[in-house]
């Protein structure tokens, strides 16, 4: 499922973003910053889609062809699993798991500070 499809599911009857979509967009604005500078011509998103489900999406153009990657992360009782768009779930471990944990801690801290403590 593409990011556009995911967010379009969150549109209400008046063709306006729902409250949930507005929250995801606000959190994603913060989430996209935690992986370093975004290269020119790239778009990046990182947000909590629903409880224990995280989405990382990046798109760019290369030789006039659109490229993109979307990875769904699920935090389960027995570990963290990732699923690339069109792929299968794979349990992450080692450095990848540690990097994911660090990203979540940074994300949660920044979202709390920049979105929820402001209101």
C-alpha positions in Angstrom: 0.0 0.0 0.0 1.4 3.4 -1.0 1.6 6.3 1.4 -0.9 8.2 -0.8 -3.4 5.3 -0.5 -2.9 5.0 3.2 -3.6 8.7 3.8 -6.4 8.9 1.3 -8.3 6.3 3.4 -8.3 8.9 6.2 -10.4 11.5 4.2 -13.8 12.4 5.4 -17.0 12.8 3.4 -16.3 16.5 2.9 -13.1 15.5 1.1 -11.1 17.1 3.9 -8.4 15.3 5.9 -9.9 13.6 9.0 -8.6 14.4 12.5 -6.5 11.1 12.3 -4.9 12.2 9.0 -4.1 15.6 10.4 -2.4 14.0 13.4 -0.4 11.6 11.1 0.7 14.5 8.9 1.8 16.6 11.9 3.7 13.7 13.5 5.2 12.8 10.1 6.6 16.3 9.7 8.5 15.7 12.9 9.3 12.0 12.1 10.9 12.8 8.7 13.6 14.9 10.4 15.1 12.2 12.6 17.0 10.4 9.8 19.2 13.3 8.9 18.9 15.8 6.0 16.5 14.9 3.2 18.3 15.0 -0.1 17.0 17.4 -2.7 14.1 15.9 -4.6 13.3 13.4 -2.0 10.2 13.1 0.2 10.3 11.2 3.5 7.7 10.2 6.0 7.9 8.4 9.3 5.0 8.0 11.6 2.9 5.7 13.8 0.1 4.5 11.7 -1.7 2.8 14.5 -0.8 1.3 17.8 2.5 -0.6 17.4 2.6 -0.1 13.6 5.1 2.4 12.1 5.5 3.5 8.5 8.7 4.7 6.9 8.3 6.0 3.3 10.8 7.7 1.0 10.3 8.7 -2.6 12.5 10.4 -5.2 13.1 10.6 -8.9 16.0 9.0 -10.6 16.6 9.4 -14.3 13.0 10.8 -14.5 11.6 7.6 -13.0 9.9 7.7 -9.6 11.5 5.5 -7.0 10.0 4.8 -3.6 10.4 2.6 -0.6 7.7 1.9 2.0 8.4 -0.2 5.0 5.9 -1.2 7.6 7.2 -2.0 11.1 5.1 -3.9 13.6 6.1 -4.2 17.2 4.8 -7.5 18.5 5.2 -9.4 21.8 8.0 -11.5 20.3 9.9 -8.8 18.5 9.8 -6.1 15.8 9.0 -7.2 12.2 9.4 -5.2 9.0 7.6 -5.6 5.8 8.7 -3.8 2.6 5.9 -2.9 0.2 5.0 -6.2 -1.6 7.3 -8.2 0.6 7.0 -10.5 3.6 7.4 -9.9 7.3 11.0 -10.4 8.6 12.0 -10.1 12.2 14.7 -7.4 12.7 17.6 -7.8 15.0 21.1 -6.6 15.8 22.0 -3.1 14.7 18.8 -2.7 12.7 16.7 -3.3 15.8 18.8 -1.0 17.9 18.5 1.8 15.2 14.8 1.3 15.1 14.5 1.6 18.9 16.7 4.7 18.9 14.5 6.2 16.1 11.3 5.5 18.1 12.7 7.1 21.2 13.7 10.2 19.3 10.4 10.3 17.5 8.4 10.0 20.7 10.4 12.7 22.4 10.2 15.2 19.5 6.5 14.6 18.8 5.7 15.1 22.5 7.8 18.4 22.6 6.8 19.9 19.2 3.2 18.8 18.9 1.5 17.8 22.2 3.2 20.0 24.7 2.5 23.1 22.5 -1.3 22.6 22.9 
